[in-house]
């Protein structure tokens, strides 16, 4: 679950595509951060270091990715592309448009779904 402002959305892990990234992120939860907006992407630094795993320079709306160069947690809510390759490890299928309301400085919490 990704919580910010007055909403939360569910992100489905892509365990078949990037299992090592999924495992590392799952074990690190819960994670809290402060949002930074870059084009149509929200990202924030996280205390997790994961090697590139089939990292890609391209993303789609709804992708949730780990940015090895940060290291950072990224949510792509529009047409933005990452500054450098990312490990896309989850997808938000419903509610991605809610991230358009997020502003730099907003707190974000990532946690396991109950």
TAVENHU-V75666 format. One line per field, one symbol per residue. ss: DSSP state (H for helix, E for strand, L for the rest). phi: phi as a letter, one per 30 degrees, with the letter a starting at -180 (. if undefined). burial: b if it has 9 or more other ideal C-beta (glycine too) atoms within 8 Angstrom, else e. A space follows every 10 residues. Layout:
# TAVENHU-V75666
ss->???
phi->???
burial->???
This chain:
# TAVENHU-V75666
ss->LEEELLEEEL EEELLLLLHH HHHHHHHHLL EEEELEEELL EEEEELLLLL LLLLLELLLL LLEEEEELLL LEEEEELLLL LLLLLEEEEE EELLLHHHHH HLLLLLEEEE LLLL
phi->.ccahcbbbc ccdcdddbdd dedddedddd bbacdbcbhc bcbadbdbcb debhdbdbbb ejdcbccedd dbcbbccbcd bddaebcdba bccbjedddd ddcejddbbc bddd
burial->bbbbeebebb beebeeebeb bbebbbebbe bebebebeee bbbbebebeb eebebeeebe bbbbbbbbee bbbbbbbbeb ebeeebbbbb bbeeebebbe ebeeebebbb beee
